[in-house]
Amino acid sequence: MSVSDELKERLEDDELLQRFLEGDFDPRLYASSAIQARIVGESLEKLATGISLLDKELHSQVVTHHSDLLSQATGIETLESVLHMMQTRINSLQTAIERISSYIVEPYEKIMARTAQLQRLQAACDLLRSIIRVIYLVKRLHGQLQGGVREIAKAAQSVTELLELADSSEMRGIQVIEKDRAWMHKQRAEIEKQAHSMLTAGLESQNPSQVGTALQVFYNLESLPAQVELVCSNVITQLKETVRKSLDPAEITQDKGAGGGGGPGRVNMPTPGSTAAWRASLWTRMEHLVDATSTSFKRVYHLQKVLAKKKDPGSQVCFAEELSQAGQKSTLDRMWASTVNILEEELGVASRASTFMKQALESEYPKLLRLFNDLWQLLRQNPPISIQSTAGLSPTDLPRDIVITECLHQRDTTPFKKALALFETAYIARSLSRLLDSVNVVFPANARKPPSKQEVTGIAKTVTSELNVVSFDPALQTTVSANVEKTVKMFAAKCEQLENTSVESRQVSGPPNAVQRINIAVANDLYHLCHEIQTVVDGQHILLQRGRKLIETGIQAALSLMQHIADVIIETVASTIEEILLTMHDSDFSGDIPSQMSSQLPEAPCSAYIVELSDFISRIHSTHLVQYDCTKYIEERLKGLANRALDLFVRHTTLIRPLGDKGKMRLTADLTQIEVALMPLCPRLMDLGPSYQMLRSLKVLLFSAVGDLPSNPLITAEKLPRSIVLHYLFSAAPPPLQSPHQLAGWDIRQYSAWLDEHPSEDDRLAMISATVDSYVRTVRSQGQKEFPVQYLTIVKLLTPRTE
């Protein structure tokens, strides 16, 4: 540890001396505290000891570093010599600078003075030139003002330049200027007033020359954007006031004949018995409103048209482009948005202020919409503004307020309809209520009686009325079409509740019972409603495809129910016809006729089943089927029924077994009589095509030689299916050669059902082939070697299929 460190520790360990080491030591505070503590003597003693220690330490340090201290003292002397030399040189330099400065300052000050004089002379010259220009412009302005409207644009340009010069700070206080300053401002205001009057008159008379001159004045006055904004604001304000007055219930009520008068609180209500006159007054005012709106829009359109075409003669700047660069919104755009907002706002205020107003606008919404559609058509009559008005610019480079005039014809009426949305919603709800009420009124609660034809016609008339009222607007007509769809579906649902599907609805043994009469009436109601509504839809040429599809969807739902009701009895008739034809197998068609007596036999009578079939079809047609008014659908279904009857007759005729010559003669009579029996179902059986051809070919088949059948034209021309011919061959074959159904263990009914389930000729021939193969195995197992001619013919007919 060094001596200095040891001294420091001793001072720090001493309570009195350590305070002298503190950075914020205050001797006065220390002396004061020593006096107060009455330790002055002790403190002085300690201080003396401390001073003694410090002296010893200083002595020790000097002795220790004696040589270093001597060298530092020598260095200080050298430093003083160097500093003295530098001070001498600095003084010399300063003297030289002062001498040079005396040569520069004086010329510089002279130059600065001359420069200031020159600047003041130039300013004075500029001011004099400006004064001369002002005096000249004042004189020229006097002359231009005397020229009237012809010189107003030039006067505007002169007064603008005058004020620009006169209002500068340099011109303040010049007597020759001050005496004309007020006159200049007055003339500017007067020119602006005249231009504004000219613009207003030009817009009212649609005079482009006046409008162009006024706009040129405003351009020269450098107030074109502000003045155009002011004109648009005035037009919009006037339109708003016109709309407000037109829709004011109080003013409508006070119109002559509209029920004016009444006590307090009745100012907005028509007097009893004057509601019609009140509404007539309302719609007269609405027509005037449309005219006023169209007039206001035409003014703004004319203004935009002139703005797009007019250019400043000097700068060739298009005024519309000038407005666009000034950041001003298109006049047409602003007018369009303002018109929609005003109409929406004022219509809402008027409807909230008067219940009669609200009811009138809601109940007669189509009239309101027609007025606004007429307004739209009036607006569209304005031809698009040519985009060639700004030379050198492509359409994509044109400002939006020029291009917007081209888009006017591309707008739709959506904004207008948005303003009328509240009334449209209410009208659609009322329309749906009227349509559904027309259905509900003909279906009383718990009633089991279908509506009459007159009542159904009433529903159709309501539908027709609702569609005709809105026929001028495809979009609204589409919305109403959705209501019509709901109405038709609701009518079908209520009719479905009246339909009876019990066993009684399927009886065909007698005249229609009470259940069937109700079902027939329901089907006829559905048909008449759908027919009348479809007639209306076909006559609505403006109806959109979506609306047409909506109504046809409802009609299809009702027709499906009608067809279902009719199909119940038709399916029952089809089943009964098949049952009657099955009874032919209960008759005996066997027996042969000697060849020598064949020409002497009388004509065979027809079978009993044919008589029964004829009586049944005639009776069911006259008692049941003719009562359906949907004749076209019934005819189509009966045509299919006759086709089915012919197919079944041919099928079962070829399945008769055994079949002799006597049976063939009786079947020939049956072939003739079945055509007569089926006449009520299809007066022209030849229209049935293949089924009728099979019937006519069957007679030829019955009397054809078995061995000649493979080459018979009936087979080669495919007038008869091979399966039919093969069935006939089985009927004429000996008992060991069983028919397919006999081999399968089925009766005739089951086999006929199988044939219905397998209409493919390949499936039928496959079963017949299996039957023949079984017969061949049986014959071979019995050791027989000869086969009947029917078998050989069957094999020949099956051979093409095998190949």
Secondary structure, 3 states (H helix, E strand, C coil): CCHHHHHHHHHHHCCCHHHHHCCCCCHHHHHHHHHHHCCHHHHHHHHHHHHHHHHHHHHHHHHHCHHHHHHHHHHHHHHHHHHHHHHHHHHHHHHHHHHHHHHHHHHHHHHHHHHHHHHHHHHHHHHHHHHHHHHHHHHHHHHHHHCHHHHHHHHHHHHHHHHHHHCCHHHCCCHHHHHHHHHHHHHHHHHHHHHHHHHHHHHHHCCHHHHHHHHHHHHHCCCHHHHHHHHHHHHHHHHHHHHHHHCCHHHHHHCCCCCCCCCCCCCCCCCCCCHHHHHHHHHHHHHHHHHHHHHHHHHHHHHHHHHHHCECCCCCCEHHHHHHHCCCCCHHHHHHHHHHHHHHHHHHHHHHHCHHHHHHHHHCHHHHHHHHHHHHHHHHCCCCCCHHHCCCCCHHHCCHHHHHHHHHHHCCCHHHHHHCHHHHHHHHHHHHHHHHHHHHCCCCCCCCCCCCHHHHHHHHHHHHHHHHHCCCCHHHHHHHHHHHHHHHHHHHHHHHHHCCCCHHHHCCCCCCCHHHHHHHHHHHHHHHHHHHHHHHHHHCCCCCHHHHHHHHHHHHHHHHHHHHHHHHHHHHHHHHHHHHHHHHHHCCCCCCCCHHHCCCCCCCCCCHHHHHHHHHHHHHHHHCHHHCCCHHHHHHHHHHHHHHHHHHHHHHHHHCCCCCHHHHHHHHHHHHHHHHHCCCCCCCHHHHCHHHHHHHHHHHHHCCCHHHHHHCHHHHCCCCCHHHHHHHHHHCCCCCCCCHHHHHCCCHHHHHHHHHHCCCHHHHHHHHHHHHHHHHHHHHHCCCCCCCHHHHHHHHHHHHHHC
